[in-house]
Amino acid sequence: MRKGQLFNSEIVKILARMGHTDQIAIGDAGLPIANETPRIDLALTYGVPTFMQVFQTVSHDMQIEKVILAEEILAHNPHIHQQIIEQIKEIEQVQHNCIDILYVSHAQLKQQTHHCKAVIRTGECTPFANIILQSGVIF
């Protein structure tokens, strides 16, 4: 049995196959996911699991060099945005690197998910609680 915090075998498999600059998305319950993009559906009911629970857990098992957020999160979900920024600061300290934060329109973020190795769907039911994580390298 793995010793890491992440138990979901589908997520572990995707992360193990990712290389430098590959991307994975974590989305709220309403984020559309293209048919050709693998969907890892964790949503059970409203708010379960939360976006932040999934982001925090995945971020412990992944080297992250960049994140992409919808610029709309700033005005429409500042609480989650603040939590994301705090988590990114924690990740930077653990990884000893700076993580670039790119803000794009929500439409652009949805289009970018088509290039992700997978989209993880959470039970989050607050607006614009979506993120794309870009893989860095550990050396």
Backbone as a chain_set.jsonl record, in Angstrom:
{"seq": "MRKGQLFNSEIVKILARMGHTDQIAIGDAGLPIANETPRIDLALTYGVPTFMQVFQTVSHDMQIEKVILAEEILAHNPHIHQQIIEQIKEIEQVQHNCIDILYVSHAQLKQQTHHCKAVIRTGECTPFANIILQSGVIF", "coords": {"N": [[0.85, -1.184, 0.0], [0.51, 2.239, -0.799], [2.26, 4.962, 0.784], [1.617, 7.612, 0.702], [-0.618, 10.508, 0.97], [-2.63, 10.475, -0.869], [-5.145, 8.453, -2.016], [-6.788, 7.8, -4.17], [-6.856, 5.802, -6.905], [-7.076, 6.384, -9.654], [-6.337, 9.095, -9.851], [-3.724, 8.976, -8.84], [-2.554, 7.388, -10.811], [-2.711, 9.07, -13.097], [-1.11, 11.26, -12.228], [1.345, 9.942, -11.944], [1.986, 9.464, -14.573], [2.43, 11.934, -15.633], [4.451, 14.458, -17.157], [6.914, 17.084, -17.394], [5.369, 20.192, -17.723], [2.903, 19.073, -18.342], [-0.641, 19.019, -17.7], [-3.256, 19.047, -15.222], [-6.634, 19.301, -14.232], [-8.711, 20.638, -11.63], [-11.996, 20.765, -10.78], [-15.117, 22.499, -10.068], [-18.46, 21.299, -9.324], [-19.949, 22.01, -11.545], [-18.304, 22.414, -13.763], [-17.842, 22.094, -17.197], [-16.84, 19.151, -18.928], [-14.957, 17.943, -21.511], [-15.833, 15.304, -23.782], [-13.659, 13.794, -24.694], [-11.716, 14.152, -22.79], [-10.306, 12.666, -19.974], [-12.347, 12.001, -17.153], [-12.36, 12.275, -13.728], [-14.418, 11.543, -11.392], [-15.274, 12.734, -8.393], [-17.368, 13.794, -7.057], [-19.919, 13.656, -4.664], [-22.168, 14.78, -3.396], [-23.774, 17.977, -2.848], [-21.156, 20.079, -2.227], [-19.406, 18.063, -1.338], [-16.724, 16.038, -2.15], [-15.022, 19.02, -0.998], [-13.707, 21.639, -3.096], [-11.262, 22.683, -2.118], [-10.374, 20.632, -0.396], [-9.727, 18.633, -2.216], [-7.849, 19.956, -3.879], [-5.812, 20.549, -1.984], [-4.999, 17.948, -1.235], [-4.197, 16.739, -3.698], [-2.161, 18.513, -4.397], [-0.131, 17.875, -2.616], [1.03, 15.632, -3.668], [2.164, 16.31, -6.054], [4.467, 17.982, -8.148], [4.377, 21.324, -8.71], [4.468, 23.903, -11.069], [3.075, 25.952, -12.206], [-0.115, 27.566, -12.026], [-3.412, 27.872, -13.301], [-6.067, 30.058, -13.254], [-9.497, 31.146, -13.392], [-10.143, 34.471, -14.171], [-12.473, 35.545, -13.204], [-12.873, 34.511, -10.691], [-11.816, 36.256, -8.85], [-13.667, 38.347, -8.398], [-16.079, 36.986, -7.991], [-15.744, 34.838, -6.255], [-14.093, 35.395, -3.908], [-13.359, 34.295, -1.437], [-12.665, 31.537, -1.808], [-10.628, 32.022, -3.628], [-8.716, 33.321, -1.991], [-8.072, 31.208, -0.271], [-6.898, 29.457, -2.104], [-4.612, 30.939, -2.851], [-3.263, 30.995, -0.392], [-2.744, 28.25, -0.087], [-1.07, 27.853, -2.281], [1.17, 29.35, -1.478], [2.021, 27.779, 0.683], [2.704, 25.435, -0.716], [4.819, 26.397, -2.282], [6.766, 26.839, -0.302], [7.289, 24.235, 0.569], [8.142, 23.023, -1.812], [10.233, 24.629, -2.53], [10.237, 26.612, -4.551], [8.967, 29.109, -6.864], [5.618, 29.526, -7.763], [4.018, 30.145, -10.706], [1.188, 32.175, -11.335], [-1.467, 32.295, -13.405], [-4.005, 34.2, -14.76], [-6.911, 33.801, -16.583], [-9.704, 34.215, -18.834], [-12.847, 32.727, -17.896], [-13.93, 31.262, -19.987], [-11.625, 30.733, -21.509], [-10.215, 29.141, -19.675], [-11.896, 26.904, -19.544], [-11.583, 25.968, -22.176], [-8.882, 25.306, -22.094], [-8.904, 23.076, -20.479], [-9.34, 20.993, -22.202], [-6.874, 20.182, -22.985], [-5.782, 18.999, -20.834], [-4.504, 16.25, -18.888], [-6.393, 15.027, -17.351], [-9.565, 15.784, -15.794], [-10.541, 16.515, -12.609], [-13.462, 16.15, -10.937], [-15.14, 17.811, -8.409], [-17.334, 18.073, -5.531], [-17.87, 20.687, -5.168], [-19.838, 23.592, -4.976], [-19.661, 26.336, -5.528], [-19.092, 29.422, -7.313], [-16.751, 29.452, -10.027], [-14.734, 27.866, -8.905], [-12.296, 26.482, -9.845], [-9.296, 25.065, -11.146], [-6.259, 24.803, -12.953], [-3.506, 22.774, -12.852], [-0.123, 22.888, -13.506], [2.473, 20.723, -14.244], [5.657, 20.619, -12.75], [9.209, 19.996, -12.554], [11.169, 17.775, -10.54], [13.824, 18.142, -10.244]], "CA": [[0.0, 0.0, 0.0], [1.258, 3.505, -0.854], [2.33, 5.694, 2.045], [1.191, 8.988, 0.5], [-1.955, 10.904, 1.412], [-3.578, 10.321, -1.959], [-5.559, 7.06, -2.18], [-7.555, 7.566, -5.389], [-5.949, 5.155, -7.855], [-7.124, 7.059, -10.946], [-5.535, 10.313, -9.759], [-2.33, 8.551, -8.691], [-2.114, 6.907, -12.129], [-2.513, 10.247, -13.96], [0.056, 11.999, -11.742], [2.55, 9.158, -12.229], [2.254, 9.532, -16.007], [2.635, 13.313, -16.059], [5.794, 14.984, -17.314], [7.062, 18.531, -17.281], [4.373, 21.05, -18.396], [1.585, 18.447, -18.45], [-1.612, 19.696, -16.841], [-4.44, 18.372, -14.694], [-7.568, 20.302, -13.712], [-9.636, 20.313, -10.546], [-13.128, 21.63, -11.052], [-16.332, 22.436, -9.27], [-19.443, 20.34, -9.831], [-20.553, 22.458, -12.79], [-17.35, 22.61, -14.852], [-18.04, 21.146, -18.305], [-15.665, 18.337, -19.237], [-15.069, 17.406, -22.872], [-15.952, 13.844, -23.847], [-12.364, 13.164, -24.942], [-10.842, 14.374, -21.642], [-10.669, 11.765, -18.876], [-13.048, 12.584, -16.009], [-12.263, 11.566, -12.456], [-15.564, 12.133, -10.711], [-15.285, 12.515, -6.95], [-18.545, 14.458, -6.493], [-20.912, 12.81, -4.014], [-23.347, 15.604, -3.194], [-23.411, 19.387, -2.739], [-20.042, 20.413, -1.35], [-18.638, 16.905, -0.876], [-15.737, 16.748, -1.357], [-14.84, 20.416, -1.381], [-12.619, 21.957, -4.017], [-10.022, 22.85, -1.373], [-9.912, 19.327, 0.077], [-9.108, 17.934, -3.347], [-6.653, 20.711, -4.262], [-4.766, 20.345, -0.975], [-4.512, 16.574, -1.293], [-3.47, 16.538, -4.955], [-0.947, 19.333, -4.41], [0.903, 17.224, -1.814], [1.62, 14.55, -4.458], [2.499, 16.822, -7.381], [5.358, 19.137, -8.285], [3.593, 22.31, -9.459], [5.228, 25.092, -11.457], [2.163, 27.019, -12.621], [-1.548, 27.315, -11.909], [-4.265, 28.724, -14.125], [-7.352, 30.341, -12.62], [-10.379, 32.069, -14.112], [-10.078, 35.812, -13.573], [-13.759, 35.805, -12.57], [-12.835, 34.087, -9.292], [-11.455, 37.415, -8.029], [-14.873, 39.098, -8.032], [-17.242, 36.155, -7.685], [-15.476, 33.847, -5.22], [-12.836, 35.819, -3.275], [-13.023, 33.422, -0.308], [-11.914, 30.389, -2.35], [-9.39, 32.559, -4.202], [-7.77, 33.53, -0.898], [-7.616, 29.887, 0.18], [-5.983, 28.955, -3.142], [-3.353, 31.675, -2.726], [-2.605, 30.509, 0.823], [-2.238, 26.905, -0.373], [0.069, 27.999, -3.192], [2.304, 29.79, -0.661], [2.495, 26.597, 1.41], [3.347, 24.547, -1.688], [6.096, 27.013, -2.641], [7.722, 26.602, 0.782], [7.649, 22.816, 0.559], [8.844, 22.708, -3.067], [11.359, 25.559, -2.684], [10.154, 27.278, -5.856], [7.852, 30.034, -7.05], [4.593, 29.006, -8.66], [3.391, 31.191, -11.512], [-0.277, 32.187, -11.328], [-1.97, 32.901, -14.635], [-5.45, 34.427, -14.769], [-7.492, 33.854, -17.919], [-11.16, 34.221, -18.75], [-13.418, 31.405, -17.61], [-14.059, 30.579, -21.278], [-10.297, 30.22, -21.868], [-9.9, 28.043, -18.772], [-12.655, 25.73, -19.993], [-10.933, 25.47, -23.394], [-7.594, 24.712, -21.728], [-9.111, 21.748, -19.884], [-9.294, 20.004, -23.286], [-5.479, 19.764, -23.118], [-5.37, 18.389, -19.571], [-4.463, 14.785, -18.831], [-7.663, 14.642, -16.742], [-10.259, 16.778, -14.984], [-11.097, 15.946, -11.384], [-14.713, 16.842, -10.587], [-15.443, 17.799, -6.981], [-18.715, 18.412, -5.209], [-17.924, 22.129, -4.883], [-20.964, 24.289, -5.608], [-19.469, 27.779, -5.517], [-18.689, 29.798, -8.66], [-15.372, 29.59, -10.504], [-13.807, 27.091, -8.081], [-11.618, 25.613, -10.813], [-7.872, 25.361, -11.273], [-5.432, 23.917, -13.755], [-2.177, 22.639, -12.267], [0.888, 22.498, -14.489], [3.528, 19.96, -13.619], [7.053, 21.033, -12.822], [10.137, 18.871, -12.422], [11.695, 17.702, -9.176], [15.28, 18.35, -10.259]], "C": [[0.89, 1.239, 0.0], [1.212, 4.204, 0.499], [1.824, 7.119, 1.914], [-0.223, 9.24, 0.989], [-3.02, 10.59, 0.374], [-3.881, 8.846, -2.199], [-6.224, 6.783, -3.52], [-6.638, 7.049, -6.485], [-5.949, 5.836, -9.226], [-6.27, 8.329, -10.937], [-4.059, 9.96, -9.657], [-1.774, 8.119, -10.049], [-1.828, 8.083, -13.065], [-1.261, 11.001, -13.526], [1.353, 11.266, -12.065], [2.946, 9.243, -13.703], [2.577, 10.945, -16.497], [4.11, 13.661, -16.133], [5.767, 16.497, -17.195], [6.111, 19.243, -18.241], [3.039, 20.362, -18.668], [0.656, 19.086, -17.428], [-2.736, 18.764, -16.415], [-5.333, 19.462, -14.097], [-8.359, 19.728, -12.538], [-10.781, 21.299, -10.689], [-14.265, 21.478, -10.071], [-17.328, 21.493, -9.948], [-20.021, 20.723, -11.188], [-19.606, 22.619, -13.959], [-17.609, 21.61, -15.972], [-16.729, 20.43, -18.627], [-15.891, 17.701, -20.607], [-15.093, 15.882, -22.844], [-14.599, 13.151, -23.996], [-11.372, 13.345, -23.784], [-11.255, 13.43, -20.514], [-11.256, 12.534, -17.688], [-12.837, 11.674, -14.806], [-13.304, 12.212, -11.557], [-15.567, 11.748, -9.243], [-16.551, 13.055, -6.299], [-19.53, 13.436, -5.922], [-22.244, 13.53, -3.865], [-22.867, 17.049, -3.081], [-22.282, 19.576, -1.732], [-19.171, 19.273, -0.875], [-18.055, 16.155, -2.065], [-15.609, 18.195, -1.833], [-13.69, 20.545, -2.376], [-11.296, 21.993, -3.257], [-9.496, 21.528, -0.825], [-9.164, 18.593, -1.029], [-7.818, 18.635, -3.758], [-5.515, 20.474, -3.272], [-4.169, 18.943, -1.066], [-3.69, 16.328, -2.553], [-2.148, 17.303, -4.93], [0.177, 18.74, -3.571], [1.643, 16.159, -2.618], [2.12, 15.013, -5.815], [3.469, 17.983, -7.28], [4.657, 20.132, -9.206], [4.475, 23.509, -9.792], [4.329, 26.255, -11.853], [0.737, 26.58, -12.352], [-2.28, 28.303, -12.804], [-5.617, 28.821, -13.436], [-8.179, 31.224, -13.542], [-10.337, 33.415, -13.407], [-11.377, 36.167, -12.843], [-13.786, 35.398, -11.092], [-12.556, 35.267, -8.361], [-12.694, 38.157, -7.533], [-15.991, 38.211, -7.494], [-17.013, 35.081, -6.625], [-14.161, 34.186, -4.504], [-12.406, 34.929, -2.112], [-12.193, 32.22, -0.781], [-10.595, 30.878, -2.944], [-8.334, 32.752, -3.116], [-7.22, 32.205, -0.379], [-6.629, 29.282, -0.82], [-4.619, 29.621, -3.001], [-2.58, 31.206, -1.499], [-2.011, 29.118, 0.607], [-1.03, 26.973, -1.301], [1.312, 28.441, -2.415], [2.89, 28.626, 0.144], [3.244, 25.647, 0.486], [4.724, 25.092, -2.058], [7.154, 26.756, -1.568], [8.197, 25.153, 0.801], [8.507, 22.48, -0.656], [10.094, 23.562, -3.287], [11.402, 26.165, -4.089], [9.013, 28.281, -5.841], [6.884, 29.425, -8.059], [3.969, 30.187, -9.379], [1.877, 31.047, -11.425], [-0.722, 32.956, -12.56], [-3.49, 33.005, -14.524], [-5.901, 34.571, -16.211], [-9.005, 33.945, -17.762], [-11.658, 32.799, -18.455], [-13.576, 30.597, -18.898], [-12.709, 29.982, -21.702], [-9.896, 29.055, -20.967], [-10.625, 26.772, -19.204], [-12.034, 25.132, -21.254], [-9.617, 24.764, -23.057], [-7.763, 23.339, -21.1], [-9.097, 20.646, -20.939], [-7.88, 19.448, -23.455], [-4.952, 19.099, -21.851], [-5.371, 16.869, -19.674], [-5.744, 14.235, -18.216], [-8.26, 15.865, -16.058], [-10.869, 16.037, -13.8], [-12.309, 16.785, -11.007], [-14.966, 16.682, -9.097], [-16.926, 18.067, -6.773], [-18.905, 19.89, -4.921], [-19.046, 22.787, -5.67], [-20.872, 25.792, -5.391], [-18.864, 28.175, -6.856], [-17.18, 29.896, -8.86], [-14.338, 28.9, -9.623], [-13.168, 26.017, -8.96], [-10.162, 26.037, -10.889], [-7.239, 24.348, -12.215], [-4.038, 23.942, -13.14], [-1.214, 22.157, -13.342], [2.066, 21.88, -13.763], [4.897, 20.584, -13.832], [7.933, 19.792, -12.812], [10.761, 18.911, -11.028], [13.208, 17.86, -9.118], [15.61, 19.688, -10.859]], "O": [[1.898, 1.29, 0.706], [0.254, 4.058, 1.258], [1.617, 7.782, 2.93], [-0.938, 8.314, 1.372], [-4.195, 10.455, 0.715], [-2.986, 8.074, -2.545], [-6.229, 5.638, -3.971], [-5.748, 7.764, -6.945], [-4.915, 5.86, -9.894], [-5.561, 8.607, -11.904], [-3.228, 10.581, -10.321], [-0.64, 8.456, -10.39], [-0.808, 8.089, -13.753], [-0.432, 11.349, -14.367], [2.35, 11.895, -12.421], [4.123, 9.107, -14.036], [2.957, 11.127, -17.654], [4.913, 13.232, -15.305], [4.728, 17.101, -16.93], [6.063, 18.927, -19.43], [2.121, 21.002, -19.18], [1.106, 19.625, -16.417], [-3.114, 17.835, -17.129], [-4.836, 20.431, -13.523], [-8.632, 18.53, -12.46], [-10.572, 22.512, -10.716], [-14.372, 20.487, -9.348], [-17.055, 20.958, -11.022], [-20.529, 19.864, -11.909], [-20.055, 22.934, -15.061], [-17.598, 20.403, -15.732], [-15.654, 21.029, -18.6], [-16.886, 17.011, -20.83], [-14.461, 15.251, -21.997], [-14.407, 12.047, -23.486], [-10.295, 12.748, -23.802], [-12.427, 13.394, -20.137], [-10.735, 13.571, -17.278], [-13.098, 10.472, -14.858], [-13.089, 13.302, -11.025], [-15.826, 10.599, -8.886], [-16.791, 12.805, -5.118], [-19.922, 12.484, -6.596], [-23.304, 12.979, -4.161], [-21.671, 17.312, -3.206], [-22.429, 19.277, -0.548], [-18.266, 19.497, -0.072], [-18.808, 15.678, -2.914], [-16.037, 18.54, -2.934], [-12.826, 19.674, -2.476], [-10.313, 21.399, -3.7], [-8.283, 21.322, -0.792], [-8.105, 18.009, -0.801], [-6.798, 17.977, -3.965], [-4.38, 20.225, -3.678], [-2.951, 18.783, -0.981], [-2.597, 15.766, -2.478], [-1.128, 16.793, -5.393], [1.341, 19.073, -3.795], [2.776, 15.816, -2.281], [2.469, 14.182, -6.653], [3.315, 18.861, -6.431], [4.374, 19.812, -10.36], [5.144, 24.064, -8.92], [4.758, 27.409, -11.84], [0.408, 25.397, -12.434], [-1.821, 29.423, -13.03], [-6.229, 27.814, -13.082], [-7.636, 31.957, -14.368], [-10.48, 33.488, -12.186], [-11.366, 37.013, -11.949], [-14.622, 35.882, -10.329], [-13.008, 35.276, -7.216], [-12.755, 38.551, -6.368], [-16.764, 38.637, -6.636], [-17.97, 34.476, -6.142], [-13.231, 33.38, -4.489], [-11.213, 34.819, -1.829], [-11.141, 31.927, -0.213], [-9.562, 30.227, -2.785], [-7.176, 32.381, -3.309], [-6.03, 32.099, -0.082], [-5.639, 28.665, -0.425], [-3.589, 28.947, -3.029], [-1.362, 31.037, -1.565], [-0.904, 28.836, 1.065], [-0.068, 26.227, -1.12], [2.406, 27.941, -2.681], [4.108, 28.504, 0.27], [4.292, 25.114, 0.852], [5.69, 24.332, -2.138], [8.311, 26.486, -1.89], [9.377, 24.884, 1.026], [9.484, 21.739, -0.545], [10.92, 23.243, -4.142], [12.453, 26.223, -4.726], [8.196, 28.298, -4.92], [7.296, 28.876, -9.081], [3.456, 31.113, -8.751], [1.347, 29.936, -11.44], [-0.389, 34.129, -12.728], [-4.171, 32.022, -14.232], [-5.344, 35.365, -16.971], [-9.525, 33.767, -16.66], [-10.975, 31.813, -18.73], [-13.376, 29.382, -18.897], [-12.657, 28.856, -22.196], [-9.302, 28.086, -21.438], [-10.036, 25.691, -19.227], [-11.966, 23.91, -21.385], [-9.28, 23.746, -23.662], [-6.853, 22.514, -21.179], [-8.866, 19.483, -20.608], [-7.704, 18.362, -24.007], [-3.794, 18.681, -21.806], [-6.134, 16.282, -20.44], [-6.145, 13.111, -18.517], [-7.568, 16.844, -15.78], [-11.609, 15.067, -13.964], [-12.194, 17.99, -10.783], [-15.004, 15.565, -8.58], [-17.674, 18.263, -7.731], [-19.976, 20.306, -4.479], [-19.188, 22.571, -6.874], [-21.874, 26.449, -5.107], [-18.189, 27.36, -7.485], [-16.443, 30.356, -7.988], [-13.178, 29.312, -9.6], [-13.456, 24.826, -8.838], [-9.832, 27.211, -10.719], [-7.64, 23.185, -12.261], [-3.462, 25.01, -12.935], [-1.458, 21.148, -14.005], [2.586, 22.438, -12.797], [5.247, 21.016, -14.931], [7.459, 18.678, -13.033], [10.861, 19.975, -10.418], [13.805, 17.726, -8.05], [16.784, 20.047, -10.959]]}, "num_chains": 1, "name": "protein.A"}
